[in-house]
């Protein structure tokens, strides 16, 4: 029986390691795709894309006003905006995750701009060839690529800087008792820390003000809980002790119900930690 348990645990660990490698090597994790879909289909984004496409249709820059009729021109600019926004979004996620891990935030802004500029330039050239049948001549190529690259680079850097959590209001003194992890959250989501859960490359942060996804590892997030007392209850979950409403045994594991009514699973490996914390009855010894 002991051999079978050890074999099962090793098999589980191998499956987990294989799954972890698959997620690490994945270029576009599912949570990133969900966030992209959420942003690009939001009412504000749709209105903005349509409005900017309409303005560009009226302006007809880069000679599109003379070479393309109004309705196709509107569709052309809408496709250009959607494509270049998507390229910039995924490049920004990819670069910031790696440069942020190295602590090179400002270098990351520049790298984001460079890669986004190059990628967007390539996308625009391909779309021009497919949609308009236009391929720049050797004489036109530096002008077309230079303009597109410069605009995309500037926009990418500006958005990267604005979206980074780099500014702390001078009128608000930082609270030394607040978990450093909360500084990464939007102001309206900062509250009592309840739990942390892994979803793809992201960590889902549970607070008294709701939930928020951060692109980081669970181990790094746990290091930033500060003075909040808690314990890891699963390889993918950590909970704050004060946020536990009840604990229910389920087979070899357990389920923790938070004060916000979310359910957090406890694996068999961490049952002893719950007992040591006084959250489960001590095992009887006979």
C-alpha positions in Angstrom: 0.0 0.0 0.0 2.8 2.4 0.9 4.5 1.7 -2.4 1.3 2.3 -4.3 0.8 5.7 -2.5 4.4 6.7 -3.3 4.0 5.6 -6.9 0.7 7.6 -7.2 2.3 10.7 -5.7 5.3 10.5 -8.0 3.0 10.1 -11.0 1.0 13.1 -9.9 4.2 15.1 -9.5 5.4 14.1 -13.0 2.1 15.1 -14.5 2.2 18.4 -12.7 5.8 19.1 -13.9 4.8 18.3 -17.5 1.7 20.6 -17.2 3.9 23.3 -15.6 6.4 23.1 -18.5 3.5 23.3 -21.0 2.2 26.5 -19.4 5.7 28.1 -19.1 6.4 27.4 -22.7 3.0 28.5 -23.9 3.3 31.8 -25.8 -0.2 32.9 -25.2 -1.8 31.5 -21.9 -5.5 31.2 -21.6 -5.9 34.0 -19.1 -4.1 36.4 -21.4 -6.5 35.5 -24.2 -9.4 36.0 -21.9 -8.1 39.4 -20.9 -7.5 40.4 -24.5 -11.1 39.4 -25.4 -12.5 41.2 -22.4 -10.7 44.4 -23.4 -11.3 44.3 -27.1 -15.0 43.6 -26.7 -15.7 46.1 -24.0 -18.1 48.9 -24.9 -15.5 51.6 -24.5 -13.0 49.8 -26.8 -15.6 49.2 -29.5 -16.7 52.9 -29.4 -13.1 54.0 -29.5 -12.1 51.7 -32.4 -15.2 52.8 -34.4 -14.6 56.5 -33.7 -10.9 56.5 -34.6 -11.6 54.5 -37.8 -14.3 57.0 -38.8 -11.9 59.9 -38.2 -9.1 58.2 -40.2 -11.6 57.5 -42.9 -12.5 61.2 -43.2 -8.8 62.3 -43.0 -7.6 59.6 -45.5 -3.9 59.7 -44.4 -1.2 58.0 -46.4 -3.1 58.7 -49.6 -5.9 56.3 -48.7 -8.4 59.1 -49.3 -7.4 59.2 -53.0 -6.9 55.5 -53.6 -9.7 53.8 -51.5 -13.4 54.5 -51.4 -15.1 55.5 -48.2 -16.7 52.2 -47.0 -13.7 50.0 -47.8 -11.4 52.7 -46.3 -13.4 52.6 -43.0 -13.0 48.8 -43.0 -9.3 49.1 -43.8 -8.6 51.4 -40.8 -10.7 49.3 -38.5 -8.7 46.2 -39.4 -5.5 48.1 -39.0 -6.4 49.4 -35.5 -7.6 46.0 -34.3 -4.6 44.2 -35.6 -2.0 46.6 -34.3 -3.7 46.9 -30.9 -3.7 43.1 -30.6 0.0 42.9 -31.5 0.9 45.6 -29.0 -1.1 43.9 -26.3 0.5 40.5 -26.6 4.0 41.9 -27.1 3.6 44.1 -24.0 2.4 41.1 -21.9 5.3 38.9 -23.2 8.0 41.6 -22.6 6.8 42.9 -19.3 6.6 39.5 -17.8 10.2 38.8 -18.6 11.8 42.2 -18.1 9.7 42.7 -14.9 11.1 39.4 -13.5 14.6 40.9 -14.1 13.7 44.1 -12.3 14.4 46.1 -15.5 11.1 48.0 -15.7 12.2 51.0 -17.6 14.3 48.9 -20.0 11.2 46.8 -20.5 9.3 49.9 -21.7 12.0 50.5 -24.4 12.1 46.8 -25.4 8.3 46.8 -25.6 8.4 49.8 -27.9 11.0 48.3 -30.1 9.4 44.9 -30.5 5.9 46.4 -30.9 7.2 48.9 -33.5 8.8 46.1 -35.6 5.8 43.8 -35.2 3.3 46.4 -36.1 5.3 47.5 -39.1 5.3 44.0 -40.4 1.6 43.6 -39.8 0.8 46.9 -41.6 2.9 45.9 -44.6 1.2 42.5 -44.9 -2.3 44.1 -44.5 -1.5 46.7 -47.1 -0.5 44.0 -49.5 -3.5 41.8 -48.8 -6.2 44.5 -48.5 -4.9 47.2 -50.9 -2.5 45.3 -53.1 0.2 47.8 -52.2 3.8 46.7 -51.7 6.3 49.4 -51.1 9.1 49.8 -53.6 12.7 49.8 -52.3 12.6 53.6 -52.4 9.3 53.7 -50.4 10.2 51.0 -48.0 12.3 53.1 -45.5 9.6 55.8 -45.4 6.7 53.4 -44.9 8.5 51.3 -42.2 10.0 54.4 -40.6 6.7 56.2 -40.1 4.9 53.1 -38.9 7.7 52.1 -36.6 8.0 55.5 -35.0 4.2 55.8 -34.4 3.9 52.3 -33.0 7.0 52.7 -30.8 5.8 56.0 -29.3 2.3 54.6 -28.6 3.6 51.4 -27.1 6.0 53.2 -24.7 3.3 55.6 -23.6 0.8 52.9 -22.9 3.4 50.8 -21.1 4.3 53.6 -18.9 0.7 54.6 -18.2 -0.4 51.1 -17.4 2.6 50.4 -15.1 2.0 50.9 -11.4 4.9 53.3 -11.0 3.3 56.3 -9.3 2.3 56.6 -5.7 0.2 59.7 -4.9 2.3 62.1 -2.9 -0.6 62.9 -0.6 -1.1 59.3 0.5 1.6 57.9 2.9 2.2 54.2 2.3 0.8 52.0 5.1 3.7 49.9 6.5 1.3 47.2 7.7 -0.3 46.8 4.2 0.9 43.8 2.3 3.2 44.9 -0.5 1.2 42.7 -2.9 -1.7 45.1 -2.6 0.3 48.0 -4.1 0.1 46.0 -7.4 -3.7 46.1 -7.4 -6.0 48.9 -8.7 -6.9 51.2 -5.8 -10.5 50.1 -5.8 -9.5 46.4 -5.3 -7.3 47.0 -2.3 -8.7 45.6 0.9 -8.1 42.8 3.4 -6.2 40.0 1.8 -8.2 36.8 1.7 -6.4 34.3 -0.6 -4.2 33.7 -3.6 -4.9 31.2 -6.4 -2.9 30.2 -9.5 -4.6 30.4 -12.9 -2.2 29.8 -15.8 0.7 32.3 -15.5 -1.5 34.5 -13.3 -2.2 34.7 -9.6 -5.8 35.5 -8.7 -5.8 37.9 -5.7 -8.9 37.7 -3.4 -9.5 40.7 -1.2 -12.5 42.1 0.7 -13.0 44.4 -2.4 -13.1 41.7 -5.0 -10.6 39.8 -7.1 -7.8 40.8 -9.5 -5.4 38.9 -11.8 -1.6 39.5 -11.6 1.0 38.1 -14.0 3.4 36.5 -11.5 4.3 33.3 -9.7 2.5 32.1 -6.6 5.8 31.9 -4.6 6.5 35.5 -5.4 3.0 36.6 -4.4 3.3 34.8 -1.1 6.5 36.6 -0.4 4.6 39.9 -0.7 1.8 39.2 1.7 3.7 41.1 4.4 2.4 40.6 7.9 -0.7 38.9 6.9 -0.9 35.5 8.7 -1.8 32.7 6.4 -0.7 29.3 5.1 -0.3 27.5 1.8 -3.0 24.8 1.5 -2.4 23.5 -2.0 0.4 23.9 -4.6 -1.9 26.4 -6.3 -3.6 28.1 -3.3 -2.7 30.2 -0.2 -5.2 31.6 2.3 -5.1 34.2 5.0 -6.0 32.7 8.4 -8.3 35.6 9.3 -10.4 35.1 6.1 -11.3 31.5 6.8 -15.0 31.1 7.7 -15.1 27.3 7.8 -13.1 24.1 7.0 -14.8 21.0 5.7 -13.1 17.6 5.3 -13.5 16.1 1.8 -12.0 12.7 1.4 -8.2 12.9 2.0 -8.3 16.7 1.6 -10.6 19.5 2.7 -12.4 22.6 1.4 -11.9 26.1 3.0 -14.8 28.5 2.8 -13.6 32.1 2.9 -15.6 34.9 4.5 -16.4 36.0 1.0 -17.9 32.5 0.4 -15.3 31.4 -2.2 -14.2 27.8 -1.8 -10.5 27.0 -1.7 -9.4 23.3 -2.0 -6.9 21.8 0.5 -4.7 18.9 -0.8 -3.9 15.9 1.4 -0.3 17.1 1.6 -1.3 20.2 3.6 -3.9 18.7 6.0 -1.2 18.5 8.7 -0.6 22.3 8.4 -4.3 22.9 9.0 -4.2 20.8 12.1 -1.1 22.5 13.3 -2.8 25.9 12.8 -5.8 24.7 14.9 -8.2 24.7 12.0 -8.8 20.9 12.1 -9.1 18.6 15.1 -5.9 16.9 16.1 -5.6 13.3 14.9 -6.4 10.8 17.7 -3.6 8.5 18.9 -4.5 5.3 20.4 
